Amino acid sequence: MEVLLVDDHRSVVEGTKMLIESEPDINVTIETDVYCVPDLVRLKNLTSFFSIYTCRI
């Protein structure tokens, strides 16, 4: 399974990537620049999407 993980905080995205990739058969690509995401989606031919939003208080 290919996962594209997007977050504007590098440390958050790196830590989350490590957690997700501890599962077998999961490959994670990370991006911190939201403007690059459409190109990555086309490049990797991604077809399924879901979003998780977090709020820092």
PQR file with spaces between the fields and no chain letter, atoms N, CA, C, O and H, PARSE charges and radii, in Angstrom:
ATOM       1  N    MET     1       0.842   -1.160    0.000 -0.4000 1.5000
ATOM       2  CA   MET     1       0.000    0.000    0.000 -0.0000 2.0000
ATOM       3  C    MET     1       0.897    1.236    0.000  0.5500 1.7000
ATOM       4  O    MET     1       1.882    1.307    0.735 -0.5500 1.4000
ATOM       5  N    GLU     2       0.546    2.179   -0.815 -0.4000 1.5000
ATOM       6  CA   GLU     2       1.266    3.449   -0.886 -0.0000 2.0000
ATOM       7  C    GLU     2       0.492    4.495   -0.096  0.5500 1.7000
ATOM       8  O    GLU     2      -0.718    4.639   -0.269 -0.5500 1.4000
ATOM       9  H    GLU     2      -0.254    2.121   -1.412  0.4000 1.0000
ATOM      10  N    VAL     3       1.189    5.228    0.774 -0.4000 1.5000
ATOM      11  CA   VAL     3       0.577    6.274    1.580 -0.0000 2.0000
ATOM      12  C    VAL     3       1.316    7.575    1.325  0.5500 1.7000
ATOM      13  O    VAL     3       2.546    7.618    1.368 -0.5500 1.4000
ATOM      14  H    VAL     3       2.172    5.112    0.915  0.4000 1.0000
ATOM      15  N    LEU     4       0.569    8.631    1.062 -0.4000 1.5000
ATOM      16  CA   LEU     4       1.136    9.970    0.954 -0.0000 2.0000
ATOM      17  C    LEU     4       0.724   10.719    2.208  0.5500 1.7000
ATOM      18  O    LEU     4      -0.460   10.963    2.437 -0.5500 1.4000
ATOM      19  H    LEU     4      -0.430    8.597    1.027  0.4000 1.0000
ATOM      20  N    LEU     5       1.701   11.077    3.010 -0.4000 1.5000
ATOM      21  CA   LEU     5       1.470   11.724    4.296 -0.0000 2.0000
ATOM      22  C    LEU     5       1.881   13.186    4.187  0.5500 1.7000
ATOM      23  O    LEU     5       3.022   13.493    3.841 -0.5500 1.4000
ATOM      24  H    LEU     5       2.663   10.878    2.824  0.4000 1.0000
ATOM      25  N    VAL     6       0.941   14.095    4.485 -0.4000 1.5000
ATOM      26  CA   VAL     6       1.189   15.524    4.332 -0.0000 2.0000
ATOM      27  C    VAL     6       0.967   16.222    5.670  0.5500 1.7000
ATOM      28  O    VAL     6      -0.081   16.075    6.297 -0.5500 1.4000
ATOM      29  H    VAL     6       0.014   13.846    4.766  0.4000 1.0000
ATOM      30  N    ASP     7       1.962   16.976    6.089 -0.4000 1.5000
ATOM      31  CA   ASP     7       1.852   17.789    7.302 -0.0000 2.0000
ATOM      32  C    ASP     7       2.887   18.893    7.180  0.5500 1.7000
ATOM      33  O    ASP     7       3.956   18.687    6.604 -0.5500 1.4000
ATOM      34  H    ASP     7       2.814   17.096    5.580  0.4000 1.0000
ATOM      35  N    ASP     8       2.578   20.055    7.714 -0.4000 1.5000
ATOM      36  CA   ASP     8       3.515   21.172    7.588 -0.0000 2.0000
ATOM      37  C    ASP     8       4.603   21.164    8.660  0.5500 1.7000
ATOM      38  O    ASP     8       5.457   22.051    8.686 -0.5500 1.4000
ATOM      39  H    ASP     8       1.710   20.223    8.181  0.4000 1.0000
ATOM      40  N    HIS     9       4.575   20.180    9.533 -0.4000 1.5000
ATOM      41  CA   HIS     9       5.609   20.052   10.568 -0.0000 2.0000
ATOM      42  C    HIS     9       6.449   18.806   10.288  0.5500 1.7000
ATOM      43  O    HIS     9       5.956   17.684   10.407 -0.5500 1.4000
ATOM      44  H    HIS     9       3.882   19.459    9.513  0.4000 1.0000
ATOM      45  N    ARG    10       7.689   18.998    9.926 -0.4000 1.5000
ATOM      46  CA   ARG    10       8.583   17.902    9.529 -0.0000 2.0000
ATOM      47  C    ARG    10       8.692   16.833   10.619  0.5500 1.7000
ATOM      48  O    ARG    10       8.655   15.643   10.304 -0.5500 1.4000
ATOM      49  H    ARG    10       8.090   19.909    9.830  0.4000 1.0000
ATOM      50  N    SER    11       8.823   17.216   11.874 -0.4000 1.5000
ATOM      51  CA   SER    11       8.991   16.219   12.942 -0.0000 2.0000
ATOM      52  C    SER    11       7.740   15.357   13.099  0.5500 1.7000
ATOM      53  O    SER    11       7.841   14.160   13.368 -0.5500 1.4000
ATOM      54  H    SER    11       8.853   18.183   12.130  0.4000 1.0000
ATOM      55  N    VAL    12       6.570   15.954   12.932 -0.4000 1.5000
ATOM      56  CA   VAL    12       5.311   15.194   13.023 -0.0000 2.0000
ATOM      57  C    VAL    12       5.235   14.169   11.903  0.5500 1.7000
ATOM      58  O    VAL    12       4.924   13.001   12.138 -0.5500 1.4000
ATOM      59  H    VAL    12       6.488   16.927   12.713  0.4000 1.0000
ATOM      60  N    VAL    13       5.516   14.604   10.705 -0.4000 1.5000
ATOM      61  CA   VAL    13       5.392   13.724    9.546 -0.0000 2.0000
ATOM      62  C    VAL    13       6.446   12.604    9.583  0.5500 1.7000
ATOM      63  O    VAL    13       6.156   11.475    9.186 -0.5500 1.4000
ATOM      64  H    VAL    13       5.769   15.552   10.514  0.4000 1.0000
ATOM      65  N    GLU    14       7.642   12.902   10.047 -0.4000 1.5000
ATOM      66  CA   GLU    14       8.684   11.866   10.142 -0.0000 2.0000
ATOM      67  C    GLU    14       8.313   10.809   11.179  0.5500 1.7000
ATOM      68  O    GLU    14       8.475    9.613   10.935 -0.5500 1.4000
ATOM      69  H    GLU    14       7.878   13.819   10.369  0.4000 1.0000
ATOM      70  N    GLY    15       7.814   11.251   12.341 -0.4000 1.5000
ATOM      71  CA   GLY    15       7.415   10.307   13.380 -0.0000 2.0000
ATOM      72  C    GLY    15       6.245    9.443   12.950  0.5500 1.7000
ATOM      73  O    GLY    15       6.227    8.237   13.198 -0.5500 1.4000
ATOM      74  H    GLY    15       7.683   12.223   12.540  0.4000 1.0000
ATOM      75  N    THR    16       5.263   10.067   12.302 -0.4000 1.5000
ATOM      76  CA   THR    16       4.100    9.320   11.819 -0.0000 2.0000
ATOM      77  C    THR    16       4.507    8.325   10.753  0.5500 1.7000
ATOM      78  O    THR    16       3.986    7.211   10.711 -0.5500 1.4000
ATOM      79  H    THR    16       5.278   11.046   12.101  0.4000 1.0000
ATOM      80  N    LYS    17       5.432    8.713    9.891 -0.4000 1.5000
ATOM      81  CA   LYS    17       5.929    7.808    8.853 -0.0000 2.0000
ATOM      82  C    LYS    17       6.548    6.559    9.486  0.5500 1.7000
ATOM      83  O    LYS    17       6.300    5.440    9.035 -0.5500 1.4000
ATOM      84  H    LYS    17       5.856    9.618    9.924  0.4000 1.0000
ATOM      85  N    MET    18       7.349    6.754   10.523 -0.4000 1.5000
ATOM      86  CA   MET    18       7.985    5.611   11.183 -0.0000 2.0000
ATOM      87  C    MET    18       6.942    4.662   11.769  0.5500 1.7000
ATOM      88  O    MET    18       7.083    3.443   11.669 -0.5500 1.4000
ATOM      89  H    MET    18       7.551    7.663   10.889  0.4000 1.0000
ATOM      90  N    LEU    19       5.904    5.214   12.375 -0.4000 1.5000
ATOM      91  CA   LEU    19       4.841    4.376   12.944 -0.0000 2.0000
ATOM      92  C    LEU    19       4.103    3.590   11.868  0.5500 1.7000
ATOM      93  O    LEU    19       3.870    2.390   12.015 -0.5500 1.4000
ATOM      94  H    LEU    19       5.789    6.204   12.457  0.4000 1.0000
ATOM      95  N    ILE    20       3.739    4.268   10.793 -0.4000 1.5000
ATOM      96  CA   ILE    20       2.978    3.605    9.729 -0.0000 2.0000
ATOM      97  C    ILE    20       3.822    2.539    9.039  0.5500 1.7000
ATOM      98  O    ILE    20       3.332    1.447    8.751 -0.5500 1.4000
ATOM      99  H    ILE    20       3.928    5.242   10.673  0.4000 1.0000
ATOM     100  N    GLU    21       5.089    2.853    8.772 -0.4000 1.5000
ATOM     101  CA   GLU    21       5.936    1.898    8.050 -0.0000 2.0000
ATOM     102  C    GLU    21       6.346    0.699    8.899  0.5500 1.7000
ATOM     103  O    GLU    21       6.961   -0.235    8.384 -0.5500 1.4000
ATOM     104  H    GLU    21       5.487    3.740    9.006  0.4000 1.0000
ATOM     105  N    SER    22       6.020    0.708   10.184 -0.4000 1.5000
ATOM     106  CA   SER    22       6.299   -0.479   10.989 -0.0000 2.0000
ATOM     107  C    SER    22       5.351   -1.621   10.632  0.5500 1.7000
ATOM     108  O    SER    22       5.586   -2.771   11.004 -0.5500 1.4000
ATOM     109  H    SER    22       5.520    1.467   10.602  0.4000 1.0000
ATOM     110  N    GLU    23       4.285   -1.300    9.913 -0.4000 1.5000
ATOM     111  CA   GLU    23       3.366   -2.324    9.415 -0.0000 2.0000
ATOM     112  C    GLU    23       3.921   -2.888    8.104  0.5500 1.7000
ATOM     113  O    GLU    23       4.505   -2.158    7.303 -0.5500 1.4000
ATOM     114  H    GLU    23       4.095   -0.366    9.610  0.4000 1.0000
ATOM     115  N    PRO    24       3.734   -4.185    7.896 -0.5600 1.5000
ATOM     116  CA   PRO    24       4.246   -4.783    6.654  0.2800 2.0000
ATOM     117  C    PRO    24       3.495   -4.270    5.421  0.5500 1.7000
ATOM     118  O    PRO    24       2.306   -3.958    5.485 -0.5500 1.4000
ATOM     119  N    ASP    25       4.198   -4.191    4.328 -0.4000 1.5000
ATOM     120  CA   ASP    25       3.623   -3.853    3.021 -0.0000 2.0000
ATOM     121  C    ASP    25       3.070   -2.433    2.923  0.5500 1.7000
ATOM     122  O    ASP    25       2.174   -2.179    2.118 -0.5500 1.4000
ATOM     123  H    ASP    25       5.164   -4.444    4.276  0.4000 1.0000
ATOM     124  N    ILE    26       3.586   -1.507    3.725 -0.4000 1.5000
ATOM     125  CA   ILE    26       3.163   -0.116    3.623 -0.0000 2.0000
ATOM     126  C    ILE    26       4.387    0.745    3.328  0.5500 1.7000
ATOM     127  O    ILE    26       5.388    0.695    4.044 -0.5500 1.4000
ATOM     128  H    ILE    26       4.314   -1.713    4.379  0.4000 1.0000
ATOM     129  N    ASN    27       4.288    1.535    2.260 -0.4000 1.5000
ATOM     130  CA   ASN    27       5.342    2.456    1.876 -0.0000 2.0000
ATOM     131  C    ASN    27       4.807    3.877    1.998  0.5500 1.7000
ATOM     132  O    ASN    27       3.756    4.187    1.437 -0.5500 1.4000
ATOM     133  H    ASN    27       3.475    1.576    1.679  0.4000 1.0000
ATOM     134  N    VAL    28       5.512    4.745    2.723 -0.4000 1.5000
ATOM     135  CA   VAL    28       5.046    6.100    2.991 -0.0000 2.0000
ATOM     136  C    VAL    28       5.932    7.116    2.283  0.5500 1.7000
ATOM     137  O    VAL    28       7.158    7.070    2.387 -0.5500 1.4000
ATOM     138  H    VAL    28       6.365    4.493    3.179  0.4000 1.0000
ATOM     139  N    THR    29       5.294    8.031    1.563 -0.4000 1.5000
ATOM     140  CA   THR    29       5.958    9.201    1.005 -0.0000 2.0000
ATOM     141  C    THR    29       5.482   10.389    1.819  0.5500 1.7000
ATOM     142  O    THR    29       4.286   10.531    2.076 -0.5500 1.4000
ATOM     143  H    THR    29       4.298    8.067    1.479  0.4000 1.0000
ATOM     144  N    ILE    30       6.414   11.245    2.226 -0.4000 1.5000
ATOM     145  CA   ILE    30       6.035   12.403    3.023 -0.0000 2.0000
ATOM     146  C    ILE    30       6.211   13.681    2.228  0.5500 1.7000
ATOM     147  O    ILE    30       7.062   13.775    1.343 -0.5500 1.4000
ATOM     148  H    ILE    30       7.385   11.130    2.017  0.4000 1.0000
ATOM     149  N    GLU    31       5.379   14.672    2.565 -0.4000 1.5000
ATOM     150  CA   GLU    31       5.479   15.988    1.944 -0.0000 2.0000
ATOM     151  C    GLU    31       5.072   17.037    2.973  0.5500 1.7000
ATOM     152  O    GLU    31       4.091   16.864    3.697 -0.5500 1.4000
ATOM     153  H    GLU    31       4.688   14.595    3.284  0.4000 1.0000
ATOM     154  N    THR    32       5.833   18.123    3.030 -0.4000 1.5000
ATOM     155  CA   THR    32       5.502   19.212    3.942 -0.0000 2.0000
ATOM     156  C    THR    32       5.018   20.453    3.193  0.5500 1.7000
ATOM     157  O    THR    32       4.592   21.425    3.816 -0.5500 1.4000
ATOM     158  H    THR    32       6.630   18.264    2.442  0.4000 1.0000
ATOM     159  N    ASP    33       5.080   20.425    1.887 -0.4000 1.5000
ATOM     160  CA   ASP    33       4.623   21.559    1.071 -0.0000 2.0000
ATOM     161  C    ASP    33       3.325   21.176    0.365  0.5500 1.7000
ATOM     162  O    ASP    33       3.327   20.364   -0.561 -0.5500 1.4000
ATOM     163  H    ASP    33       5.426   19.635    1.381  0.4000 1.0000
ATOM     164  N    VAL    34       2.231   21.762    0.808 -0.4000 1.5000
ATOM     165  CA   VAL    34       0.914   21.407    0.279 -0.0000 2.0000
ATOM     166  C    VAL    34       0.819   21.663   -1.230  0.5500 1.7000
ATOM     167  O    VAL    34       0.031   21.011   -1.914 -0.5500 1.4000
ATOM     168  H    VAL    34       2.230   22.421    1.560  0.4000 1.0000
ATOM     169  N    TYR    35       1.593   22.583   -1.742 -0.4000 1.5000
ATOM     170  CA   TYR    35       1.536   22.891   -3.171 -0.0000 2.0000
ATOM     171  C    TYR    35       2.150   21.796   -4.040  0.5500 1.7000
ATOM     172  O    TYR    35       1.920   21.770   -5.249 -0.5500 1.4000
ATOM     173  H    TYR    35       2.233   23.112   -1.186  0.4000 1.0000
ATOM     174  N    CYS    36       2.922   20.899   -3.448 -0.4000 1.5000
ATOM     175  CA   CYS    36       3.514   19.789   -4.188 -0.0000 2.0000
ATOM     176  C    CYS    36       2.607   18.566   -4.243  0.5500 1.7000
ATOM     177  O    CYS    36       2.850   17.645   -5.023 -0.5500 1.4000
ATOM     178  H    CYS    36       3.109   20.920   -2.465  0.4000 1.0000
ATOM     179  N    VAL    37       1.575   18.554   -3.427 -0.4000 1.5000
ATOM     180  CA   VAL    37       0.723   17.366   -3.306 -0.0000 2.0000
ATOM     181  C    VAL    37       0.048   16.970   -4.622  0.5500 1.7000
ATOM     182  O    VAL    37       0.085   15.789   -4.970 -0.5500 1.4000
ATOM     183  H    VAL    37       1.378   19.302   -2.793  0.4000 1.0000
ATOM     184  N    PRO    38      -0.566   17.891   -5.373 -0.5600 1.5000
ATOM     185  CA   PRO    38      -1.200   17.458   -6.628  0.2800 2.0000
ATOM     186  C    PRO    38      -0.236   16.761   -7.585  0.5500 1.7000
ATOM     187  O    PRO    38      -0.611   15.796   -8.250 -0.5500 1.4000
ATOM     188  N    ASP    39       1.006   17.248   -7.656 -0.4000 1.5000
ATOM     189  CA   ASP    39       1.996   16.606   -8.524 -0.0000 2.0000
ATOM     190  C    ASP    39       2.335   15.199   -8.029  0.5500 1.7000
ATOM     191  O    ASP    39       2.473   14.278   -8.834 -0.5500 1.4000
ATOM     192  H    ASP    39       1.311   18.032   -7.115  0.4000 1.0000
ATOM     193  N    LEU    40       2.471   15.028   -6.717 -0.4000 1.5000
ATOM     194  CA   LEU    40       2.768   13.706   -6.164 -0.0000 2.0000
ATOM     195  C    LEU    40       1.620   12.731   -6.399  0.5500 1.7000
ATOM     196  O    LEU    40       1.846   11.554   -6.677 -0.5500 1.4000
ATOM     197  H    LEU    40       2.359   15.776   -6.063  0.4000 1.0000
ATOM     198  N    VAL    41       0.399   13.220   -6.287 -0.4000 1.5000
ATOM     199  CA   VAL    41      -0.767   12.365   -6.533 -0.0000 2.0000
ATOM     200  C    VAL    41      -0.746   11.868   -7.977  0.5500 1.7000
ATOM     201  O    VAL    41      -0.974   10.685   -8.230 -0.5500 1.4000
ATOM     202  H    VAL    41       0.215   14.176   -6.061  0.4000 1.0000
ATOM     203  N    ARG    42      -0.477   12.758   -8.914 -0.4000 1.5000
ATOM     204  CA   ARG    42      -0.404   12.348  -10.323 -0.0000 2.0000
ATOM     205  C    ARG    42       0.788   11.425  -10.576  0.5500 1.7000
ATOM     206  O    ARG    42       0.659   10.421  -11.276 -0.5500 1.4000
ATOM     207  H    ARG    42      -0.292   13.719   -8.708  0.4000 1.0000
ATOM     208  N    LEU    43       1.944   11.763  -10.010 -0.4000 1.5000
ATOM     209  CA   LEU    43       3.156   10.987  -10.228 -0.0000 2.0000
ATOM     210  C    LEU    43       3.015    9.559   -9.707  0.5500 1.7000
ATOM     211  O    LEU    43       3.446    8.613  -10.366 -0.5500 1.4000
ATOM     212  H    LEU    43       2.049   12.579   -9.442  0.4000 1.0000
ATOM     213  N    LYS    44       2.424    9.403   -8.546 -0.4000 1.5000
ATOM     214  CA   LYS    44       2.270    8.090   -7.925 -0.0000 2.0000
ATOM     215  C    LYS    44       0.970    7.405   -8.326  0.5500 1.7000
ATOM     216  O    LYS    44       0.717    6.269   -7.924 -0.5500 1.4000
ATOM     217  H    LYS    44       2.074   10.172   -8.011  0.4000 1.0000
ATOM     218  N    ASN    45       0.135    8.098   -9.126 -0.4000 1.5000
ATOM     219  CA   ASN    45      -1.123    7.543   -9.610 -0.0000 2.0000
ATOM     220  C    ASN    45      -2.006    7.093   -8.440  0.5500 1.7000
ATOM     221  O    ASN    45      -2.561    5.994   -8.458 -0.5500 1.4000
ATOM     222  H    ASN    45       0.341    9.021   -9.452  0.4000 1.0000
ATOM     223  N    LEU    46      -2.126    7.944   -7.437 -0.4000 1.5000
ATOM     224  CA   LEU    46      -2.926    7.625   -6.262 -0.0000 2.0000
ATOM     225  C    LEU    46      -4.412    7.762   -6.592  0.5500 1.7000
ATOM     226  O    LEU    46      -4.817    8.689   -7.292 -0.5500 1.4000
ATOM     227  H    LEU    46      -1.675    8.837   -7.422  0.4000 1.0000
ATOM     228  N    THR    47      -5.212    6.837   -6.087 -0.4000 1.5000
ATOM     229  CA   THR    47      -6.639    6.843   -6.412 -0.0000 2.0000
ATOM     230  C    THR    47      -7.534    6.860   -5.179  0.5500 1.7000
ATOM     231  O    THR    47      -8.723    7.156   -5.300 -0.5500 1.4000
ATOM     232  H    THR    47      -4.883    6.084   -5.518  0.4000 1.0000
ATOM     233  N    SER    48      -7.006    6.555   -4.004 -0.4000 1.5000
ATOM     234  CA   SER    48      -7.805    6.543   -2.783 -0.0000 2.0000
ATOM     235  C    SER    48      -7.264    7.590   -1.825  0.5500 1.7000
ATOM     236  O    SER    48      -6.053    7.741   -1.666 -0.5500 1.4000
ATOM     237  H    SER    48      -6.040    6.315   -3.906  0.4000 1.0000
ATOM     238  N    PHE    49      -8.177    8.308   -1.191 -0.4000 1.5000
ATOM     239  CA   PHE    49      -7.767    9.397   -0.323 -0.0000 2.0000
ATOM     240  C    PHE    49      -8.554    9.380    0.977  0.5500 1.7000
ATOM     241  O    PHE    49      -9.721    8.991    1.003 -0.5500 1.4000
ATOM     242  H    PHE    49      -9.161    8.186   -1.320  0.4000 1.0000
ATOM     243  N    PHE    50      -7.920    9.795    2.034 -0.4000 1.5000
ATOM     244  CA   PHE    50      -8.608   10.129    3.262 -0.0000 2.0000
ATOM     245  C    PHE    50      -7.798   11.198    3.978  0.5500 1.7000
ATOM     246  O    PHE    50      -6.592   11.327    3.763 -0.5500 1.4000
ATOM     247  H    PHE    50      -6.972   10.111    2.013  0.4000 1.0000
ATOM     248  N    SER    51      -8.457   11.947    4.810 -0.4000 1.5000
ATOM     249  CA   SER    51      -7.804   13.052    5.491 -0.0000 2.0000
ATOM     250  C    SER    51      -7.989   12.931    7.002  0.5500 1.7000
ATOM     251  O    SER    51      -9.027   12.484    7.489 -0.5500 1.4000
ATOM     252  H    SER    51      -9.436   11.842    4.984  0.4000 1.0000
ATOM     253  N    ILE    52      -6.969   13.336    7.710 -0.4000 1.5000
ATOM     254  CA   ILE    52      -7.047   13.464    9.162 -0.0000 2.0000
ATOM     255  C    ILE    52      -6.598   14.879    9.486  0.5500 1.7000
ATOM     256  O    ILE    52      -5.489   15.294    9.148 -0.5500 1.4000
ATOM     257  H    ILE    52      -6.126   13.699    7.313  0.4000 1.0000
ATOM     258  N    TYR    53      -7.471   15.597   10.139 -0.4000 1.5000
ATOM     259  CA   TYR    53      -7.127   16.973   10.515 -0.0000 2.0000
ATOM     260  C    TYR    53      -6.903   17.020   12.013  0.5500 1.7000
ATOM     261  O    TYR    53      -7.666   16.443   12.788 -0.5500 1.4000
ATOM     262  H    TYR    53      -8.371   15.260   10.413  0.4000 1.0000
ATOM     263  N    THR    54      -5.852   17.712   12.409 -0.4000 1.5000
ATOM     264  CA   THR    54      -5.605   17.909   13.834 -0.0000 2.0000
ATOM     265  C    THR    54      -5.563   19.400   14.111  0.5500 1.7000
ATOM     266  O    THR    54      -5.212   20.198   13.242 -0.5500 1.4000
ATOM     267  H    THR    54      -5.232   18.181   11.779  0.4000 1.0000
ATOM     268  N    CYS    55      -5.916   19.754   15.301 -0.4000 1.5000
ATOM     269  CA   CYS    55      -5.916   21.151   15.719 -0.0000 2.0000
ATOM     270  C    CYS    55      -5.002   21.287   16.925  0.5500 1.7000
ATOM     271  O    CYS    55      -5.172   20.590   17.925 -0.5500 1.4000
ATOM     272  H    CYS    55      -6.201   19.105   16.007  0.4000 1.0000
ATOM     273  N    ARG    56      -4.051   22.170   16.828 -0.4000 1.5000
ATOM     274  CA   ARG    56      -3.151   22.420   17.948 -0.0000 2.0000
ATOM     275  C    ARG    56      -3.688   23.595   18.753  0.5500 1.7000
ATOM     276  O    ARG    56      -3.926   24.674   18.211 -0.5500 1.4000
ATOM     277  H    ARG    56      -3.913   22.737   16.016  0.4000 1.0000
ATOM     278  N    ILE    57      -3.872   23.383   20.027 -0.4000 1.5000
ATOM     279  CA   ILE    57      -4.416   24.442   20.902 -0.0000 2.0000
ATOM     280  C    ILE    57      -3.316   24.992   21.768  0.5500 1.7000
ATOM     281  O    ILE    57      -3.556   25.890   22.575 -0.5500 1.4000
ATOM     282  H    ILE    57      -3.678   22.506   20.468  0.4000 1.0000
